[in-house]
Amino acid sequence: MEKLIYEKSTSGRRAEVLPRVGVPQKPLSELLPKGYLREVPAALPEVSELDTMRHFVRLSHLNHCIETGFYPLGSCTMKYNPKVNDAMAALEGFREIHPFQPEEQVQGALELIYNLERSISAIVGLPAVTLQPAAGAHGEMTGLLLIKAYFEAKGDTARKKVIVPDTAHGTNPATAAMVGFEVVEIKSNERGLVDLDALKAVLGPDTAGIMLTNPNTLGLFEEDIMQVQQLVHAAGGLLYYDGANLNAIMGLVRPGDMGFDVCHLNLHKTMSTPHGGGGPGACAVACRDILAPYLPKPTVVKTAETYSFNWDRPESIGKIKGFYGNFGILVRAYAYILAHGRDGLCQVSRDAILNANYLKKKLSRNFTVAYPQNCMHEFVLSGVKQKERGVSTAHIAKRLLDFGVHAPTVYFPLLVPEAMMIEPTETESKETLDQFAEIMIGIDNESQTDPDKVRNAPFNTPVGKLDEAMAARKPNLRWTPPAH
Ligand SMILES: *Cc1c(COP(=O)(O)O)cnc(C)c1O
C-alpha cells in the first residue's frame, strides 16, 4: 500500500521557506483570542517539495484515466478530449474575467456564448438555446420547467403526466418527478424500442409530454420516432429529447426536424469535457419558439455589433444557475465545434457508430448480445452465459482492471440481466478495439478454464478486491497521527 504523505514526514523538512517579512510581527498569542490557539502543534507532514510532487503524481496514477487507458464506460462518453481546447479555455481573456465585469469589457465572452448558442441551434434544429444548466440532469429539469410554464400560461392545468419509456436514462424519471410531474413508465417492445400500443394506451388529456432518450439506453435508435412524435402531439403533449449522447446523431439527424419541442445535449461527454472526472459539466437546452419565452434569464442578445445580457424576460422561469453557467466548459465546446466544422462533427458520429458496431460484432460470439440489430454509439451485452459458469458481470468488470482497461457500465440498463453497456467512443483506434476484444474473449475463456481466477480478480491494481458493503457503509477516510 502506498505510504501516506504523513508517513514520509521528517521533522524540520520543508517544501519552501518564505522570506522574512519587513514589518514588525506580533506573536500569534497576541493576535488571536486564547480559545483559538492550539496547545499542541498540529501534526502536519514535513516533506520536501520533490517528495510532495512525487507523492501526488504517484497518487494521481492510482486511478484509471483516459490518459493511460481505454475507458468504455457506457453512456458516459469517456473519450479523448483534445488538449488544445483546454488551452483555449485557459486563455487569459477567458480565464481572468469576472462575471461582475461591465458588459463592454467582456464582449468577447458574450460573443462566444452567442455564437455557441447559434451553433447548437443549427446542430439540433431548434431556434432558441440556453447554456446555463450545469449538467445533463440540470438541463432536463430546465426543459421540463419550460413545458410546465407553457401549460400553466395556457391555463391547461390537467396535464400532469410525463411518459418515460423503460429504456430512458435514469435521470429522466427522476427529473420529471422532481419538477412535480407524475411519471408514467411504458415498457419497451421485444426489439428494445418504444411500444406504440403501450404509448397509445397512456396518452390522454392529462399528458404533459414524453421524455425520449435517443439513442435509448440500449444504444438503439428509436425507429418509430416519427410516429411517437405524431401520437404525442396529437394528444396535446410536448416532446422532450434527451440528447446527452449527441455523438450518436450529430450531423446525421436533428431533434428539431424529428418534431421535438425541447432537447438537451451534454457539452461534457460530446463536446470536449470529460464526464465524471469530478470537474464541472455544462448543458445546452434548445427549444421551439413556443417555449422560448420561458427560457432562463438573462439571455445574450446581439444589437448591431454589440452583445449584452437581456434581463427583461417577464415569462422566464428565472435563473437556474449562478452567473452564466460554467463558462470554461462553453469555451471548450465552442473550440471543439470550430475545430471540427460541419463535416467533422458528422464524421465524429459516424466513427462513434462504426466503432460500437465493430466491437459488438467482435464480441457477439462469446457474449450474448442483448438486442441483435445495429447499434448507435454504444451497445449492451449480457453476461448470462458466463453467469451460468459462476462468473458474474461484476467479476468480469473487476478482471478487466487487471489489463489496464476500465470496466463498462454494469447492471444497467436494468432490462438486461448481467448487463454490460459498452461505449468505445469515436476517438479510439482499431488496434485499441481489437485489443479490448481480445481481453474480453480471454476472460470468457477463463470463465470456462479457471473461473476462480476471474472471481478473485483484480490482482494488478493498487488495491485488490474491496468489501464494497463495508466501503460504502463504514468508509475509513481519516488518518489519525500516531500518538507522540
Ligand atoms: C449522462 C446522461 C444524462 C445525465 O447527464 P449528467 O450530466 O450526468 O447529469 C442524461 N441522459 C443521458 C442519456 C445520459 O447519457
The ligand as an SDF file (V2000), in Angstrom:
LIG
                    3D

 15 15  0  0  0  0  0  0  0  0999 V2000
  -25.2240   11.2750  -18.8940 C   0  0  0  0  0  0  0  0  0  0  0  0
  -26.6260   11.2840  -19.2860 C   0  0  0  0  0  0  0  0  0  0  0  0
  -27.5690   12.1010  -18.6330 C   0  0  0  0  0  0  0  0  0  0  0  0
  -27.2500   12.9200  -17.4140 C   0  0  0  0  0  0  0  0  0  0  0  0
  -26.1950   13.8330  -17.5780 O   0  0  0  0  0  0  0  0  0  0  0  0
  -25.4070   14.3660  -16.2910 P   0  0  0  0  0  0  0  0  0  0  0  0
  -24.5090   15.4220  -16.8480 O   0  0  0  0  0  0  0  0  0  0  0  0
  -24.6730   13.1960  -15.7170 O   0  0  0  0  0  0  0  0  0  0  0  0
  -26.4150   14.9310  -15.3480 O   0  0  0  0  0  0  0  0  0  0  0  0
  -28.8530   12.0960  -19.1120 C   0  0  0  0  0  0  0  0  0  0  0  0
  -29.2220   11.3180  -20.1490 N   0  0  0  0  0  0  0  0  0  0  0  0
  -28.3540   10.5100  -20.7930 C   0  0  0  0  0  0  0  0  0  0  0  0
  -28.8230    9.6850  -21.9540 C   0  0  0  0  0  0  0  0  0  0  0  0
  -27.0200   10.4640  -20.3820 C   0  0  0  0  0  0  0  0  0  0  0  0
  -26.1640    9.6500  -21.0040 O   0  0  0  0  0  0  0  0  0  0  0  0
  1  2  1  0
  2  3  1  0
  2 14  2  0
  3  4  1  0
  3 10  2  0
  4  5  1  0
  5  6  1  0
  6  7  2  0
  6  8  1  0
  6  9  1  0
 10 11  1  0
 11 12  2  0
 12 13  1  0
 12 14  1  0
 14 15  1  0
M  END
$$$$
